[in-house]
């Protein structure tokens, strides 16, 4: 005797199942495309404003900004909307002089990668400040790097001078234990938020070693 | 949950079901992941609640309209596509409204897709009822979910940051109890609200029983 598996009654054909799903997918694609189209302008505007705010925070004297792509092959000026492609932003004061360069940097923090933007003045060889672009550090502990006045005091002028050959920093930026800062290139950590403080230091150290020699090489090209 | 075979006549209870009797959080204990994750401030809670309500209402409308078209073999896949569509739209909309808000809500906007309140409503209600009922019911559920998020968010923000909707309440000398804006705080406050809710429900039941006894006597 042969037994057949119970066949579900009145099952629609596979073709109909596929057609229904395809129809719904097409409709959904249309809706998403419409939404993306309608929100593209405002999202771009928000991104631009957020970046502008961040750049002007780390370069307090700047009133205008220009996007650049900086790599081994040199400096490429980019358009005003090319935010995602740019990796450094030059800030200019009202008379059009370069007051500093804002650069993105990142390092692993306590929870996740901490992404910062820092300002660097190539004339004084100082890091002028930083702002956190993205972080998921513990509220009340790690996120104090943005608000703690003693920590921010490190960045009044954090020294980042190149060596004579201009290939690397004379003194690497380093985060030291709270209360043991002795040199202008050291960052005094926040006690209780050492991991995040160290992440800021590491991000700055990695980024400055890589980019500052390049910046000094192409500095005249930043002029407007 | 109600018997799905009898379609509901449109009544006030279709709306209030989601707020009180079948509140998605306090009664059905659904959608706890976003509830615990993004209620560290009242603003985040409100935004998350509104985003979820939007997805609930839109997906409920579409599921109800298409209930005769979608064969039951592929209904879950179809519902997920519909829900994911509206979640993507919400994601774009929040980015357009405020990048800070988008940053604060993080991955939990995309995760609305897997919020079981929404799929649960599509499966249990919208796919079996006329479109107006589906919209009203989904809106009620959304309001219930938003209220639940807000009740956590308000308590956590006041205790954990000393502010409400970003407005400082106590001045500089207030020492915030930071654990309340951290994940454990979410569990504490949720437990507290669940306790309050079940106490209220029990009281109501006892009162109803007493009235019955009194009437019988």
Contacts between the chains, C-beta under 8 A, distances in Angstrom:
chain1	res1	chain2	res2	distance
A	11	B	73	7.2
A	12	B	71	4.6
A	12	B	73	7.2
A	16	B	71	6.4
A	17	B	71	5.7
A	17	B	73	5.9
A	17	B	74	4.9
A	20	B	69	6.4
A	20	B	70	5.9
A	20	B	71	6.1
A	20	B	74	6.1
A	20	B	78	6.6
A	21	B	74	5.6
A	21	B	77	6.1
A	21	B	78	6.3
A	21	B	81	7.4
A	23	B	69	8.0
A	24	B	66	7.5
A	24	B	70	7.6
A	24	B	78	5.1
A	24	B	81	5.2
A	24	B	82	6.5
A	25	B	81	5.9
A	27	B	85	7.9
A	28	B	81	5.2
A	28	B	82	6.7
A	28	B	84	7.2
A	28	B	85	3.9
A	31	B	85	5.2
A	31	B	86	7.8
A	31	B	89	6.5
A	32	B	85	5.8
A	32	B	88	5.0
A	32	B	89	6.7
A	35	B	88	6.9
A	35	B	89	4.1
A	35	B	92	4.9
A	35	B	93	7.2
A	36	B	92	5.9
A	38	B	92	7.9
A	39	B	92	4.2
A	39	B	93	6.3
A	39	B	95	6.7
A	39	B	96	4.1
A	42	B	96	3.9
A	42	B	97	7.9
A	43	B	92	7.1
A	43	B	95	4.7
A	43	B	96	5.1
A	46	B	95	6.9
A	46	B	96	6.9
A	46	B	98	7.2
A	46	B	99	4.8
A	47	B	99	6.7
A	50	B	99	5.2
A	50	B	100	7.9
A	134	B	103	7.2
A	136	B	106	7.6
A	138	B	182	7.0
A	139	B	40	7.2
A	139	B	160	7.9
A	139	B	178	6.5
A	139	B	181	5.1
A	139	B	182	6.8
A	140	B	176	7.2
A	140	B	178	3.5
A	140	B	181	7.1
A	140	B	182	7.7
A	141	B	178	7.7
